[in-house]
Amino acid sequence: ALGFGFEVFPLNKNKCEKKKILPSKMLALTSLSPRPARPSPSPATPPHRRPPPPCGRIRPTSAVSTAASDGGGAADDYHSTIRSLNSHGRRHVPRKSLGQNYMLNARVNEELVAAAGVEEGDVVLEIGPGTGSLTAALLAAGATVVAVEKDKHMATLVRDRFGSTEQLKVIEEDITKFHVHSHFLPILEEKSRGTKKYAKVVSNLPFNVSTEVVKQILPMGDVFSVMVLMLQDEAALRLANASIQTPEYRPINVFVNFYSEPEYKFKVERANFFPQPTVDGGVIRFKIKDAGEYPPVSSNKSFFSMVNSAFNGKRKMLRKSLQHLYSSADIEAALTNIGLPPTARPSELMMDDFVRLHNYLGNV
């Protein structure tokens, strides 16, 4: 979900739809690796043939790619799921208030799972599962999934789709109020078998909660090792690649690099979403640091308080923007000591520079 408004067309369960509906102009990711070929059934074991679906039940459609080099299509997971559930009288229609854009291309979900390195036995937090498109890919990889969904309607949809399975736990709660440790530590302890085990985060996020989620999860290096998120492409690039002395460089970049190693993975064309948004999606991977890997500061809280204060006057010199914390003379002396000019501005300091500045001022 990229966090945009949408229109959902009602489905008529009383009519038998024989026509396959293909999402128009869906573009495949040029960076996607080709899907491995499925093994052919043994001659001694003829393939199982299912009877045609009853009237009103629509099989998953295939999305024809205009950019695919392998000649294969990608399953339209969104429409096939909604129609399959509605054929049983569920009448699921995603709510407009969520402002979500749903994934059509199942191969994108497979690439998200691959980017996180999800394997058999992993424990994964999924935030906002929507119709369960990504959830299905995570379960297929052998993961135990804890799906946190704020909306009761969508949580019910996911439960209806997957039924009863020990691999999936759906929790109706706002992720910003979700107590991660109380839910995940018992699961990880049960699966650890005497060795330290970490969970992973894989999510297609509404953009309006992406910054909150990043700030909430990255400091939890005692629980998570990797986080892979689908965001707006511009936001993903800004979090991964923002450089000093650019308008995009903000306190969040210092925060991200303090707690993790970010890496931009790939762009997802906007035609892979329904309804189609006005911007492309982008996938970013965070390798989350353990506490022992954090930069050496006396207090994380005081460090980020200094960084945020510095950027409150982004165009001001640090000796001005930090003068409510330290004297101008002490700030100038600290900057000179770490090899920076006394007229330096916050946009000129990398994370390591902020660390050295904080530690020097802490000893004044």
Secondary structure, 3 states (H helix, E strand, C coil): CCCCCCCCCCCCCCCCCCCCCCCCCCCCCCCCCCCCCCCCCCCCCCCCCCCCCCCCCCCCCEECCCCCCCCCCEEEHHHHHHHHHHCCCCCCCCCHHHCCCEECEHHHHHHHHHHCCCCCCCEEEEECCCCCHHHHHHHHCCCEEEEEECCHHHHHHHHHHHCCCCCEEEEECCHHHCCHHHHHHHHHHHHHCCCCCCEEEEEECCHHHHHHHHHHHCCCCCCEEEEEEEEEHHHHHHHHHCCCCCCCCCHHHHHHHHHEEEEEEEEECHHHEECCCCCCEEEEEEEECCHHHCCCCCCHHHHHHHHHHHHHCCCCCHHHHCCCCCCHHHHHHHHHHCCCCCCCCHHHCCHHHHHHHHHHHHCC
